[in-house]
Each structure stands twice: as structure tokens, then as C-alpha cells.
């Protein structure tokens, strides 16, 4: 059982024992000393006397619960904790302790409910994630245990904690080591299992590049692209043709969109005239600025979008408003990955706005542009890779894992049809493997299954 963390911060509650100007009850110090020496029965006797005289003293109630749990008297431990929680219902450490005792008492569903509720309110409570993982594993729900471990460990690492013994609380070192080891192995097993059926159907050599990409993702191999300009934020597929710019005509549907670009533009310009359903591409609220992402001389500089798809979600109302564009999109082979792709929109850079240098997530997919409205002095620029000046009706294709920026330095809006698409150099088997791999990664990274 994890030591109750609230014992390290009991000073928060000492004032509940004392009236102004009076010294806290000295029995609390004696009680802690007995408990620290392992004199459990004597400590419990003193603790009961203390809470009889100070029934609202939460730390003593919590310590009595821990002492009862040490004797494996879990029913009594539960009673003490529930009494403490009644007095301090928002205390996260008491709720964590309740879940521990519930789990130890065989009440695994109750422990999961307790921890789920706590983590919904306090997702940064790292130990609670590990306790939830243990409760899920004890229930036989290994996938839920994997999700909980992932949340706890990755949140800790982002906060600079649990990176090693030197950044881990001493009383948690063994617990953290246990969960990190289980996380690594379980995640590896799940992700390899996700692509194994593709290998069996298409042959041992069919997805070697994807297996190498997975080894890089798991930290089992160096996943650094050889070109220093290229730094995917998520997944790098090795041995694909290099370079930031690619031939758009490698996409079999590029001509279909090119031939219909005026119809597409007409619908886009109708939307732009109304200008009421474009939203921040970055998810910003109206009037909100993110200078690290968007700059320019316009005080209202922005990068906006009218989405047909985002993260795989179809915007049905938007499709209805642009029937010709929608029909064209539905007629081609879009990159479809559950909860991730396709991502298709009319992308709008407002006048005098600049999209600051950034990297994309993976070279498994490229970005296709069909320029619709391009005033002078608009360009996409790959850092140290050259600029591309859009020309209306002329498709372009590039790898956004190369650091890039874009600008509209004119006084008119720039508008394109933007869409993610499969890297055309991937084989059908590799596309299938990437789809299963990314969906499995996404499933692991969710705190709980999607409804």
C-alpha cells in the first residue's frame, strides 16, 4: 500500500484542534511518534482518545485509518477514512487513501469509481493514476491499466518528475519503477499486436519501414531523421523519398480537384463573403492571440479555417453548405484514421498575417494545397528549403515535418483547400499498418475509452 501522502502535510489541519492563542493538543505529536515506531495498538488507543476529544481533527482520523489497515482491519480503516472524508470531502489524499483501502478490501469497482471521480477533477494527481492502474489490473482490465499508467507516467515526465530516483519521492521509487516497467512492456505488446495482422497478410517484409518507425517511437532505436530540417513531432517513417516538396500528381485524385478548382473556389468565396463559420485553425477563442503561432502587422492577424473534416470528424453542416466540394471530397480516397484523419478545410490566412515556423507530426502523410484565392506576396516557406508561391488552381504537395512558415503580406485574404493525405510513397500494406498503429497509440493515450 502506498504511504498516505497527507501524513506529510498534516500541518494544514492543525489549526482545527486549537482555539486562537492556544497550543495544539500534544497527543498528536505522541500519536505520530508511536505510529512511526510501529507501536500500532498503543497508537490506536491514543488516537481514539484524541478524536473523541477532537472529533473534527482530520489528520488523526486518517492516521487511525492507516493504523487499522496495517493490521489488515480494512472495515475499520474504511470507517475512519469515510468519517474523515465527511469532514474534508475535497481532500484528494483522503480520497486516494479511500481507494487504496477499497481495493485492498476487494471492492475493486468502488475503488475505480473513487479514483475516476478524483482524476476527473484533479488529472494532475499522479499517484492516483498509478492506483487506478493497479485497480484496473486487479479487475482483469489490462487495457484500462495501460491507459492509467500512461497518464500517470507521461504527466509526471512532463512535469520533470519520475525521470529517475533523483526526481522521484523516496517512498514512491519502487512503485514508480514497477509501473514504468509495466507501461513499457504493455505498450510495446499492444502496438506490435496492432500491426501483426498486416504482416501476416502481406508478408514478413511488407511493413519493415513501419516496424522501424515503431521502434523509434518506443525509444528502442534512433528515430532522428537524417535531414536536420525535418523533425516530426510524433512518428517518423524512415527511408521515404527525402525533401520537403513532392510531386502533387503522385496523388491519383489531384487532377480531379484541379479540374474542379473554380467550382470549389466559388463555394469558398461564398463562405468568405458571409465570413461567419471560419474558426481559428489553432482552436483559439475570438480575440485570443498566440504570437508563437501567428504573427504579422495586422493587430487581428489570424489563421482560420472552415472544416469539412477535423481529426477524423465530419462536419455535416459544412458539407451541406458546399455540395460540389463535398461531392468531390467524398469521391476520392481520403486518409482515414479514426479520431485523427482526414483533416480537410478551406484554410484562410487573413491579410498581413504570418504563420510562424513550426513542424508537423508525421511524414506518413503529406499536406496537399489547392490554391483558390492568392493575392500578391503570399508564400509557403520551408526553412532552409526554399519558398513556394501559390498560384490559383495549381496543386502543391509538401511534407510539413520540415520546419515551415507561411505568410500573407497583402491586404486581401489568402484562401486554399488544404488537406492531409497519405504519403504516396507508402505501400497499401504500410498505410494499413500506420492506420492500425496510430489508432492503437490513440487508444492508449486516452484516459478512458471513448463513448
Secondary structure, DSSP 4 states (H G I P E B T S, - for coil): -PPPGGGGGGGGGGGGG--TT-PPPTHHHHHHHHHHTT-HHHHHHHHHHHHHH-TT-HHHHHHHHHHHHHTT-HHHHHHHHHHHHHH-TT-HHHHHHHHHHHHHTT-HHHHHHHHHHHHHH-TT-HHHHHHHHHHHHHTT-HHHHHHHHHHHHHHHHHTT-SSSGGGS-GGGHHHHHHHHHHHHHHHHHHHHHHHHHHHHHH-TTTTHHHHHHHHHHTTSS----SSTTB--SSB--TTSPPSSEE-GGGSTTHHHHHHTHHHHHHHHHHHHHH--S-EETT-PPTT---TTTEE-SSTT--EEEEEEEETTEE-HHHHHHTHHHHHHHHTS----BTTTB--EEEEEEPTTEEEEEE--SBTTEEEEEEEEE--SSEEEEETTTEEE---TT-EEEE-TTB-EEEEE-SSS-EEEEEEEEE-TTS-HHHHHHHHHHHHHHHHHHSSS---
